[in-house]
Amino acid sequence: MAPPLSSWPWASLGIYKYFLLGPLVWKVAQEWAEQGGAPLGSRWLHLLLLFSARGLTYQFWFSYSNMLFLTRRRRVVPDGVDFRQVDHEWDWDNFLVLQTLIGAALVNGPLSLPGLEDLRVWDPRGLGIALLLHVGFSEPVFYWAHRALHGTPLFGQYHAGHHSTAVTQPLTAGFGTPLEALLLTLTMGVPLAGAFLMGAGSLGLVYVHLLTFDYLRSMGYSNVEVISHRVFEAVPPLRYLIYTPTYLSLHHREKDSNFCLFMPLFDLLGGTLNSKSWELQKEIYKGKNDRVPEFVFLVHVVDIMSSMHVPFVLRSISSVPFENHLILLPFWPVALVYGMLMWCCSKTFLVSFYYLRGRLHQTWSVPRHGFQYFIPAAKAGINRQIELAILRADRMGVKVLSLAALNKNEALNGGGTLFVDKHPDLRVRVVHGNTLTAAVILNEIPSNTKEVFLTGATSKLGRAIALYLCRKRIRVMMLTMSSERFLKIQREAPAEFQQYLVQVTKYQAAQNCKV
C-alpha cells in the first residue's frame, strides 16, 4: 500500500483534472451575469487569474531556458531532457491545482479573509511583514523539512521521484508528491496569512508574493545561470541571501547539501553548504560548459503552425508527434508576426541538440518559412543566411554541416555547390542527405573495384556516386534512357575523367560486372 500523500488523487483524470476548477469558473460566470460586467472584486476571479499568472511564470522560464540561442553557454548541466523525464513531469502543475483549491476553501470558509472588494490595492506594511515571516518562518521550516525528506524512509516514499530527473527544468519545480506540495503551500502561505492577520494585507501583496515565489523557484530550476558572478564578487553577503541555478543543481545531483528554499544562509548555519557552489557558478556563467558541435543540421521553418512546435514554446506540444492542434490557432497571428520579424532582422539560430556516441549534434534553423523559398526575390537573402551559417560553423571548428529540406534545393544553390565553389578552403564538410547516403554506399564498394553498374544513375544520389567514382578512375556504367541527362552529368566531371562515365540502356550490360 502506498504511503499517504504520496500520489495525487486525480492522477487518473489526465487533462480532465482542470474540471476541478469548474466550480470557480461557474461562480465567476454567475457574478459576471449579476453585475453585468467583469466582477473585478470577485475572489473566484482572482484565484483563477493567479492560477493562470503562476502557470505563465513557469512557462516564461521554461521558454527562456530552452532558447538555446540565448542560453547554451550558461547551461549548468549540458545534457538534454529525455522523453522519460517529460513523461514523469507531465502533470507538473498539480500543485497549482491543489493550491488553488485550498485558496478557494479558505476564502469561502470560517477563516475567510475580508472580501476583496474591501481590501486595499496595496499596503507597503504587508510586504515588510511577509518578508520578515518568510525569513523567520518559511526559510527555516522548509530547510529542516527538506533535510528530513532526504532521510530514510521519507526520501524513497516522497522525494525520490523529484530527484529522478537528470536535468532540472522550470517545470521540475512543480513535480512532486502531495506532501511536498503541502509543504510548499505552508511555507508560501504563512507570510501572507501573517500580513492579513496583522491588518496589512492587500490584493497587491497576494500577487507580488505568490508570483515572486514562483519566479524564484522556476529561476532556480531553470538550469541556466542568470546572475553574474561579478554581482557576488561586488557584494559578497549577497551569495547567502539568494541561491542560483548552479546552487540548486548541486543539490539535485549530490543530494547531501544545499537544502535551502531561496537563502543559502540557512545551509551555512546548518553546515550543509556545498563548498563548490560559488566557484562552479562563476565557471558556468563564463561558459565552462560550452562545446563546439561535431555535426550541424541546418533546417528551416516549414510553416506557421510548425513554428509553434519548437522546444521553447510548449513542451506538451513539442514533445509529441506533429499535428495541427486547435489550441494553437489563437496564437497563429502572433507566430505570423514573429515570422515576419525573423525575415527582417534575424539570423540562423540554434534550435535543439542531442548527443550521439559522446558527440554533440546541433540543429540550426534558417529564419525562413517554406513558402519563402518559392519567392524569387527571397533567393539571395536565403542563400546569404545559409552562407553565413556555413562560415560560422567553419570558424567554430564544426566538422560536418548538413543542408536539410529546401536549403539544399538545386534551383536555390545547386545542392550546396554554390557555397563550396565560392569558399574552396572550407574546413567544414558541407553535405546533405543525398551526399551522406552516397558516402555510405561508396564506403561499401571494395577498394579494388574497377567497374560499377549504376541504376538510378541520373538521380541526385546516382549523380553524386558517379561523379565520385569517375574521379577514382573507376568505370561507371550509368543505366539511363535519357542521353540528355547522362551528358549533363558527364560534363560536370573534369575532362580527363569523363571517359569513365558510360551510358547503358539495358541491364544486360552488367552481366559481367561484379558491383
N, C-alpha and C positions, 0 to 999 in steps of 0.2 A: 504493500500500500504506500502511495506517495505521501511524503510529509505534508502537513498543512501549509497552505500558502506557497506551494512550490510550482503550481500550474494555474493557468488562467481559466476561470470558469466558462468563458466564452471562446475558448480555443477552437472549438469545432464550428463556430459560426463563420469563420473566414471574413470576407469583406462585409458580411451582413452584421458584424458587430457594431457598425456605425448606427444601426437602427436603435441601439440602446440609448442614443441621444435623441431619438424621435420625440419623446415627451417634451424635451426642451424646445424643439422646433415648433411643436404644437402650441406650447404656451406663448411663444413669440408671435405666432400667427394669430392667436386669439387676441392678444394685446394690440397687435397691429390693426386688426379689424375694429376693435373697440375704440381706439384712439384716432382712427382714420389716417394713420401715418406711422412712421418708424417710432417704436417705443424706446426712445433713447435712454430712459431711466430704468429699463427692464433688466432685472438681474439675469434672467434667462438669456437675453440677447448678449449681455456682456460675457456670460460663461461660454457661449458659442463663439463669440469674437476672440476670446482668449484662447480657446481650443485651436482656432484657425491660425491666429498670430503665432502661437507657440510652435505649431507644426511648421509654419513657414520659416521660423527661425532656424530650425534644424535643417529644413530644405535649403535655405540660403547657404549654410555652412557646408552641406553636402555638395551643392553645386560648385561652390568655390574650391573646396578641397580636391574635386575631380577635374577642375580646369587645369590640366597638366601643363598647358602652355604658360600658365602663371605660376604654378606651384612645384613643378617637377624637381627643381634644385633644392627645395626646402622640405622635401618629404622625409619624415622621421624614419619610417620603415619603408624601404624602397619597393617592397613586393606589392603585387596587386591583390585585389579581393577576388576570391574564387566563388563559384556558384553555391558551394556548400555554405559559405558564410552568408550569402544573400538569402538563401532559404531559411537559415537559422534566425536571421534578423528581420524576416519578412513582416512580422507583426510588432515592429519596434515601438509603435505608437500606442500600445496597450496601456502604458502608464498615463498617457494623456487622457484616454477614455476614462480610466479609473479616477483620476484626479478631478475631471470634470463632473463625474457622477458624485464624488464626495463633496465637491463645491455646491452642487445642486441640493444635496441633502442638508448641508449646513445652512444655506441661505433660506431654506424653507422649513428648518427645524426649530426646536425650542430655543437653541442658542443662536437664532438668526441675527444677522447683523442688521443695522438700520437700513431702510430702503435706499437704494442707490440714488433715488431722486433727492434724498435728504443729505447725501454725502457731499462734502466739498470736492471740487475737482482736484485740488492739490493742497497739501499741508506739509511744509518742509519739516516740521517736527516729526512726522511719521517716518520720513526717510532716515533721520538720525536714530530713532528708536529701533527701527527694523535693522539698521546696520549694527547697532550695539548687541541686539539679540542674536543676530547672525554670528557675530564673532564670539559672543559669550555662551551661546547655546548650540546653534546649528553646527558650527565647525567642530567643537569637541565631541558632541554626540555622534556626528557622522564618523569622525575619526575612530572612536572606540568601537562603534558598531561595525565599521568596516573591518577593523582588525579582528573582531570576533567572527565575522563571516569567513575570514581566512583560516580559522581554526577548524579542527575536526570535531564533530562530523558536519558542521554547518556549511563548510566550503563545498563538499560534494553534494549536499542536499539543495543548496540555494544559490551558490555563487559560481560554481564551476562552469555553467553554461555561458555566463557573461565573459569569462576568461577563455572560452574556447575559440573566440575569434582571433585569427592570426594578425590581422591588420585593423587597427581601430579606425572607425569612421564616425562622423557625427551621429549617424543613426544607431551606432553601437551603444551610445549613451542611454538609450531607452530600452535596450534589450536586456531583460532580466525577469525575475520572478515577481509575483505579487508582494512578497515580503520585502524585496529590495525597493519596489515602487512605494510601499507604505513608509519605509524608512526615509526615502527622498521626500515624500509628502510631509512627513513630520518636520524634517529639517528646513523645508521650504515654507511651511505654513506657520510655524511658531512665531517668526518675526512679524508676519502680517497680523496674526491674531493679537500679539502683544501691542502693536501700534493701535489697533482698533479698540482694544480694551482700555488703553490709556487716553482714548478720545482724540487720537491724532491720525486716525485712518482716513484715507481718501481714495477716490477712484483711480487717480493717477498713480498712487503708491502700488495698488494691486497690479497694474500693467507694468510699471517700471520694475518692481521686484521680481515678478514672475518671468518677464522677458529677459531681464539681466541674468537671472539664474540659469535659464535655458541657454542664453547666449554663451555664458562662460562654460557650461557643460559641453555644448557642442564644439566650442573652440578647443577645449582640452582634448576631445576625441577626434579632432579633425585630421590628425597625422601630418599636419603642415605647420612648420614654425612660422609664427606671425609676429612675434615680439623680438626685436633686435637685441642681440647680446650687449650692444652698446648702452641700452637703457639700464640694464642691470649693473653694468660697469660704472655708469654715471651715478646711479642711486643704488648702492649695494643692498640696503634694507628691503628694497622692493622685491627682491627674489624670495623673501619669506612671506610676502603678502599676496602674491598671485602666482599660480602654477602655470606651466607651459605644456604644450602637446608632448614635448620630449619627456618632461617630468612624469606625465601620466602614462606615456608609452613604456617607460621603465617599469612602472608598477605593473602594467598589464602583462609584460613579458616575464619579469622576475618574481612577481607576486609576494615579495617579502619586504617591501619598502614603499615609501611614497603613498601612504594611505589617505592623505588629507582630501577634503572636499575641494576647496579652492586655495587654501592658505598653507604653504609648506611650513609655516611657523609651528604648526602642531606636530608635524613629523620631526622637526628639530627638537621640540620639547619631549616627544615620545621616544626619541632615539631611533627613529626609522627613516631618517632622511638618507636617500641614496647619494653617496659622495660624487657620483659621476654626473649628476643631474645638470649642473651648470656648464661644465666643460663640454659635455656632449651637446647641449643645446647650442653652444657657440659654434661648434664644428658643423652641426647640421644647418644652422642658419647661413653659414658661409658656403654651403654647397658640398659638404663632405660626401653625401650620397649620390651626387650627380655622376652620371656614367654615359659614355658615348655608345650608342646602339651599334650593333654589328650589321643590322638589316633595317631598312626603312621601306614601308609600303605606302606609296603616295596615292591617295584616293581623292575623291571629290564628293560633294553632297549630291545625292540622287535627285531628291525633290524636296518641297517644303515640308511635307509630312515626315519624311525620313529624317530631316534635320532635327526633329524633336525627339529622336531616339538615341541621341548621343549620350555617353555615360554621365555627363554632368547636368542633365536635365532631370529626369525622373527615373530612379532605379527600378521601380515597378514596371516601367515601360522598356527601358534599355536592356533589362536582363531577361527578356522573353523574346521569342521569335517575332519578327516584324509583322505588324498588321495595322490597319487604319483604325485606331481607337477613337471612338466617338468623343471621349473625354478630352481629346486634344484639339477638337475642332474650334473651340473658342479661342485657342491660342494660335490658330493658323495665321491671322493677320499680324500678330506680334512676330512670329517666325519669319513671315514675309519681309517685314521691316528690317529685321536683323540680317536677312539675306541680302537685301539691297545695300545695307551699311557695309557688309563684308565686301560686296562688289566694289564699293567706293574706296574703302580705306583699310582693308585687312590684307594680311599676307598668310602664307602657308603656316599652319599651326599643328601642334601635337594633339592628337585625339585620345589615343589609348596605347597600351604597351602590354607585352607579355614576355615571359622567359621560356625559352625552349632549349633544353640541354645546357643550361647555365648561360646562354647567350641572350642578350637583350634585343628584342624586336619591337619597333615602334611603328605606329600608324600615324602618318601626317595627312592632313587634308588641304587640298587647294580650295580657297574660299569661293567656289563657284558651284552653281547648281547644274544638273544635267542639261536642262534646256538651254543654258547659256552657251554650251559647246556648239550649238547649231546656229548661233548668231554670228554671221561673218565678221561683224565689227569687233566681236569679243575675242577673236582668234589670237591676235597679237598679245593681248593682255594675259590670256590664259597661258600661252607659251612663256611669257615673261615670268609668271608665277612659278611655273614648273622649272624653268632655268634657274631662278634664284634658289629654289629648294635644292636642286642638284648641286649648285655651287656651295650652298651652306653645308650640305651633307659632306661634300668633299673637304671643306675646311675643318669640319669636326673630326674627320677620320672614319666616317661610315664606310663599311666595306662594300655593301650592295644596296642599291636603291631600285625598287621595282615600281614601274608605272602601272597603275591599275585603271580598269574601265576605260573611259574616254580620254584619259591622259596619254594613252598610247595610240590614239586614233591616227591612222595613216594619213588622212587628209589634214590632220592638225599639225603633226610634226614628224611624219614618216616613221611612226612607231618608236620615236625617241632618237632616231638617227640625226635629226636636226641639232640636238644638243651635243651629241658625241662628235659630230663633224666640226661643230663650232668650237668645242673645247677638247682638242685631241689629247691634252695632257692630264685629263681627269684621272684621279686615283680610284674614285668610287666607280664600281661597275654599275652601269645603267642597264637594267633588264626589264622585261615584262613577262607575263605568263607564258607566252609562246616561246620566248628565248630560253626561259628556265626549263620548259618541257623539252625543248630541243637539246639542251645541255644534258638532261637526264638520259635521253635516247643516245646521244653521241657517246656518253660515258659507257654505255653498254656495248658499243661496237668494238670488236677486238682490234688491238693496236696494229696487227699485221694485215689488216683488210686492204685490198687493192681495188675492190669493185663493190658497189652498193646499188640495189634496186629500190627505188623510192616511189611509193604510191602517195597520192595526195600531194604531189610534188610542187604544185603551184599555190598551195595554201600558204598562209603566213608561217606555219610550222615547217612545212616542206621546204619553203624558200630558205629559211634560216639554216636548216640542216644541209641543204645542197650547197649553199654558198660557203659554209664552213668546210665541208668535206673537200670541195674542189681546191681550196687553198692548201689542203694537205696532200694534194696530188692524188686523190682517190677518185676513180672514175664513177660518176653518178648517172645511172640510167633513170631518167625522170619520166614516169608514166603520165602522159597527158595528151589529150587530143587537140589541145589549143597551141598551135605553133606561136601565136602572138604572145601568150602568157609565158611560154617557155623562153622565147627570145628576150622578153623583157627582163626575166631573171638572169639569163645568161649575160646580158650586157652589164648587169650590176657587178659581175665578177671581174677582177683585174684581167686585162687582155691575155696575160700569159697563162691564166688558169681556165679560160673559157672553154678550151678544148676538152676539159674533164667533165663538162656537162653535156649529156647526150639525151636527145628526146627519143622516147619509145612510145608506141601506141598500143602494144599488146603485152599481156602477161607472159606470153611465151618467150619474150626476150630475156626473162630472168631464169630460164631453165638451167643454166649453168652457173648462176650466181649464188653464192653461199650466204650472203647477207641481204 
